[in-house]
């Protein structure tokens, strides 16, 4: 029973992460003026507020990295986390120029 409860918890977390990514994707995009991709780790508090957003893999362009963090922050706050604990999500941000 514990294994199935854990699987249900994992399903809720995966569903929550998908909803966070969808909300971020709906934020109007701004141009960084160049092409590239950066990865941003987002820490979401149990309440759904963003406690931190930091670049974990740089695009090599400061403008893209800065834009990635600001765009992701504009998507918040999110719904409360499903397990009542802080949750970390890594988001890929692509700039097409």
N, C-alpha and C positions, 0 to 999 in steps of 0.2 A: 504494500500500500504506500510505503514511503517513496518508493521509486516512481510510482505513477503520480504522486503528489508533486514530486520534484520535476517530473516531465511537464506537468500542467503549469508549474511556476516558470519553467524555461520557455514554454509556449507563450505565456503572458508577457514575458520580458522581450522575446523576439517580436511579438506583435507591437509592443510599445516602441521598440527601437524603429520598426518600420514606420509607425505613425510619426515619430520624430523626424525621420528622413523625409517623409512626404511633406511635412510642414515646412522644413527647411527648403525643399525644392520649390515650394510655392512662393517664396519670398522673391519679389522682383529683383532680377540680377542687374548689377552695375558692372561697367566695363573697367578692367584693370589696364587696358591698353596694350596688353601682350598676352601670349598664350602660355599655358602651363597648368599644373595641378599641384595642390598642396593637401595634406591630410591634417585635420584638426581634431584633437581629442576634446570632447565636450563632457563636462561633469555636471550631471543634473541632480539637484537636491530632491529629497522625497516629495517636496511640495510642487516640483516641476520647474522651479526657477533654475537658471544657469548659474552655477557657482564658479566655473572656470571654463575657458576655451583657449586652448593653446596649440600652436602648430607643432606637430610631432614629426612631420616630414615636409621640409620646405620645397617650394617649387623652384627655388633659386632666384626668385624675383620678390623683393620686399613688398611691392605693390599688390601682387596676387595674394601673398600671405596675409597682409593686413586686411585686404578686402574679404578674404575667406572668413577670418575671425569676425569681422563686423557683420557680414551677411548672416552668419550662423547665429550670432547674438540677437539680430533683429527678428529671428524666427521665434524666440522665446517670449514669454514662458510657455512651457508645455503642460500637459495634464500631469497630475501627481503620478509618481512611479507606482507600478502595480504591486510591488512587494514592500513598499514603505521604506526602502533604502535608497541611498544615492546610487546612481547608475552612470557608467561611463560609456560613451558612444564615440567611435571614430568616424568622421565624415570626410569623404573625398570631395574637394571643391575644385572644379575645373573652370578656367578662364579661357574663352575662345578668342580673346583679343579685344 
